[in-house]
C-alpha cells in the first residue's frame, strides 16, 4: 500500500490518494499533530485493487472546520483472506523524538537557540520534568534545517530547566 501525507491544510477539500495491491475493506482516518483523531473519512468501505482516493472536507468529527495545521492520515486495509495492511506515516517517516543536546536558553533576550539536522515539526514545552507543564513555546510548527532561534520566551521570568525535544515528521 502507498499513500501520501496531508500537511498544512487549506480551506478547500483535501484528496487523500493511495493504492491497494488487492481488493480490500478500507478505513481512512485523519489525525492532527497531537495524533488525536480528527475525522474518519472512509469507514470499512470495500474497494478494488489499484489507485484509490478519499476526500476530506477539512472538518472534524462534529462537522466543525479545523484550524490550519499539519494533519496526517492512516489507511487500514483488510483483504478477503483476513490479511491486513496499515499505512501510518508516524511509524515510518518520523514522529521520533530526539533531544537537542546543544540548545541554549538566553534569559536576557528571552530566546531559545537550537540546531536541526533536517526540516522538522517542532514541539517545545517548558515545565518541570515529570511534573507540571508551564508553557508550550512551539506547538508542532514547521522549521527548516539549520540553526533556529525562538523569540517567544517570557523575558524576565524565572523559568525552570526545560526538557526540549524536536519531533521530525
N, C-alpha and C positions, 0 to 999 in steps of 0.2 A: 504494500500500500504506500502511496506517495501522497503528500499533501503540502500545502503552503501555510504560511503563518499570517495572521491578521495583525496589523500593527497600526498605531496612530490613526484611528478611525476618522472618517469624515461623516457629515450628516447623511450621506447617501447610503443606500444598501451596500453591503459587502458580500461578494460572491466567494465562497469557500470552495476551492477546486481540489479534487482528489481523484485517485484512480484505484479501482478494485481489480485484483488479478482473477477473481472468481465472483460469481453471484453471491450476494450476502445480505443479511439484515443489518442495517446501519443505524447507529445513533451518533449524532453530531452535537457536541456541546461547546459553548463559548465561555471562557473564563477571563477574569480581569487579572491585573498584575499581582494581586494578592492570592491568586489561584482560587478565588471564590466563584462559584457557578453564577453566570450572568443569564444564560438562556440555553434552552435545549432547542436546537434548530431543526433537527430531524430525530424522531423517536421511534426506533425499530422499524424503519422503512425498508422494504425489500427493494434491492437494486441489482441491476445486471453488471456483469464484468465490464471494465473499461472506464473511460473518463466520466466522472460524475461531478456535480456541484450542488451546493445548497446555498441559499441566500439568507443572510442575517440582516434584519431591518434596523439594527442598531438600538434595539430595545432590550430591557431586562425581562425577568420572569413576570413582572407585574405590568409590563407594557410601557414603562417609562423610558424615554430616550436616555441612553447612558452618556456620561461625560467623555470628552476626548481623552484618549489614553491608549495604553497598549493592551491588546486583547489577543488571546491565543485560543485555538480550538483543538478539541480532540475528536478523533473519529474512531469508533469502535465498530468492527465488522465481524459478524458471526456467520460462517458458512453453513450450508445444509448438513454437512457431516459433523458440525459442532465445533470445528476449529475456529479460533478467534485471533484476530489481528487488531492491534491498538496503535494508533498514531497519537503520540503525546509529545509535543516538542520539548517540554520541560525535561523529559527523561534522556534526551539525546543531544539537545542543542543549547545547553546552558542551564541556567537555573541553579548552578552550583556556586555556593558561597566561597569566597576567598578573602582572607584577611589582607588588609592594606598595611603591611608592616612599617612602611615609612611615611605614614600620614602625619602631618604636622598641624597642630592647632595653635592659632595665634589669638590669645585673649585680647591683645591690644587692638588688633584690626578686626576681630570678630570673624576670622576666616579659617577654613579647613582646606589644606592643600594635600593632594594625593596624586598618584600616577596610575593610569590604567594601561594594561598591555594590549587591549583590544577594545573596540566600541562595546559599550555595555549599558544596561539599565541599572541604575544605582539606587540603593536604599541605604540611607544613613540615619540612624536613630541614636539619640543621646539619652543615657539613663544610667542606672545603677545595675551592673551585671547581675543577673539572677533575681532582680527585684523590679523596681518601678521604671517605666518609660517616662522620661520628662518631656521629650520633644522629638518629632520627626523633622530632620533637617532637609533631607532629599527623599522624595517619595516615588521611587521607581522611575526616575526621569532618565531619558537617554543622554549619554555622554560619549564623546569621541575618545579615541585612544590618545594617550599623552598625559601631560600634567594638567590637572583640574584644580581650580580654586573655587570653593563655595563661599559666598559672601553673606549668607543669611544667618549667621550665628549671632546670638544676642551679645552685644558689646557691653562690657561692664558687669555682666552676670557671672556669678560663680558657677561653673559647670563641672560636673563630675567627669572623671576619665571616661571617654567614650569608647565603646566597642564598635568599630567601624567596619562594615562589610560591604562588598560590592557583589551584585548578582549579575552574571553575564547571561543574557538571553539571546 
